[in-house]
Amino acid sequence: MENALAYLAAGIGAGFVTFGAALGIGRIASAALDGTARQPEATNDIRVTMLIAAALIEGIALFGEVICILLALK
């Protein structure tokens, strides 16, 4: 029974991590599109900054999901 609860908790935690990462990347993309619409000549700078920020969020999300899996398998 304890193992089943660990799997459930890990699944819920991984879901929260995934939802948070998707929300963050969506907000970054929205802000980048707004910035590009207002200043088209800065498109390349905005794109690079957006990709770096999205990669950092994905890294944190991956780390969180690995922690959830490790806690479930403990």
SEFIDO-758232 format. One record per residue (C-alpha): x, y, z; residue number from 0. Coordinates in Angstrom, 1 decimal. Example, Ala and Ser with C-alpha at 12.3 -4.5 7.8 and 13.67 -1.06 7.14 Angstrom:
<rs>
<r x="12.3" y="-4.5" z="7.8" pos="0"/>
<r x="13.7" y="-1.1" z="7.1" pos="1"/>
</rs>
This chain:
<rs>
<r x="0.0" y="0.0" z="0.0" pos="0"/>
<r x="2.8" y="2.4" z="0.8" pos="1"/>
<r x="4.4" y="1.8" z="-2.6" pos="2"/>
<r x="1.1" y="2.6" z="-4.3" pos="3"/>
<r x="0.9" y="5.9" z="-2.4" pos="4"/>
<r x="4.5" y="6.8" z="-3.5" pos="5"/>
<r x="3.6" y="6.2" z="-7.1" pos="6"/>
<r x="0.5" y="8.3" z="-6.7" pos="7"/>
<r x="2.4" y="11.1" z="-5.1" pos="8"/>
<r x="5.1" y="10.9" z="-7.8" pos="9"/>
<r x="2.5" y="11.1" z="-10.5" pos="10"/>
<r x="0.8" y="14.1" z="-9.0" pos="11"/>
<r x="4.2" y="15.8" z="-8.5" pos="12"/>
<r x="5.2" y="15.1" z="-12.1" pos="13"/>
<r x="1.9" y="16.5" z="-13.3" pos="14"/>
<r x="2.3" y="19.7" z="-11.3" pos="15"/>
<r x="5.9" y="20.1" z="-12.7" pos="16"/>
<r x="4.7" y="19.6" z="-16.2" pos="17"/>
<r x="1.8" y="21.9" z="-15.9" pos="18"/>
<r x="4.0" y="24.6" z="-14.3" pos="19"/>
<r x="6.6" y="24.3" z="-17.1" pos="20"/>
<r x="4.0" y="24.5" z="-19.8" pos="21"/>
<r x="2.4" y="27.6" z="-18.2" pos="22"/>
<r x="5.8" y="29.3" z="-17.9" pos="23"/>
<r x="6.9" y="28.5" z="-21.5" pos="24"/>
<r x="3.5" y="29.7" z="-22.7" pos="25"/>
<r x="3.9" y="33.0" z="-20.9" pos="26"/>
<r x="7.4" y="33.5" z="-22.3" pos="27"/>
<r x="6.2" y="32.8" z="-25.9" pos="28"/>
<r x="3.3" y="35.2" z="-25.4" pos="29"/>
<r x="5.6" y="38.0" z="-24.2" pos="30"/>
<r x="8.1" y="37.3" z="-27.0" pos="31"/>
<r x="5.3" y="37.6" z="-29.6" pos="32"/>
<r x="4.1" y="40.8" z="-28.1" pos="33"/>
<r x="7.7" y="42.2" z="-28.1" pos="34"/>
<r x="8.2" y="41.1" z="-31.7" pos="35"/>
<r x="4.9" y="42.7" z="-32.8" pos="36"/>
<r x="5.9" y="46.0" z="-31.1" pos="37"/>
<r x="9.5" y="46.0" z="-32.3" pos="38"/>
<r x="10.0" y="43.8" z="-35.4" pos="39"/>
<r x="13.7" y="44.8" z="-35.8" pos="40"/>
<r x="14.5" y="43.1" z="-32.4" pos="41"/>
<r x="13.1" y="39.8" z="-33.5" pos="42"/>
<r x="16.4" y="37.9" z="-33.4" pos="43"/>
<r x="17.4" y="39.2" z="-29.9" pos="44"/>
<r x="13.9" y="38.4" z="-28.6" pos="45"/>
<r x="14.0" y="34.9" z="-30.1" pos="46"/>
<r x="17.3" y="34.0" z="-28.6" pos="47"/>
<r x="16.3" y="35.3" z="-25.1" pos="48"/>
<r x="13.0" y="33.3" z="-25.4" pos="49"/>
<r x="14.8" y="30.1" z="-26.3" pos="50"/>
<r x="17.3" y="30.4" z="-23.5" pos="51"/>
<r x="14.6" y="31.0" z="-20.9" pos="52"/>
<r x="12.5" y="28.1" z="-22.3" pos="53"/>
<r x="15.5" y="25.8" z="-22.1" pos="54"/>
<r x="16.1" y="26.8" z="-18.5" pos="55"/>
<r x="12.5" y="26.1" z="-17.6" pos="56"/>
<r x="12.6" y="22.7" z="-19.3" pos="57"/>
<r x="15.8" y="21.9" z="-17.4" pos="58"/>
<r x="14.1" y="22.7" z="-14.1" pos="59"/>
<r x="11.0" y="20.7" z="-15.1" pos="60"/>
<r x="13.1" y="17.7" z="-16.1" pos="61"/>
<r x="15.0" y="17.9" z="-12.8" pos="62"/>
<r x="11.6" y="18.0" z="-10.9" pos="63"/>
<r x="10.3" y="15.0" z="-12.7" pos="64"/>
<r x="13.5" y="13.0" z="-12.1" pos="65"/>
<r x="13.2" y="13.8" z="-8.4" pos="66"/>
<r x="9.5" y="12.6" z="-8.4" pos="67"/>
<r x="10.6" y="9.3" z="-10.1" pos="68"/>
<r x="13.4" y="8.8" z="-7.6" pos="69"/>
<r x="11.1" y="9.4" z="-4.7" pos="70"/>
<r x="8.6" y="6.8" z="-6.1" pos="71"/>
<r x="11.3" y="4.2" z="-6.6" pos="72"/>
<r x="12.8" y="4.6" z="-3.1" pos="73"/>
</rs>
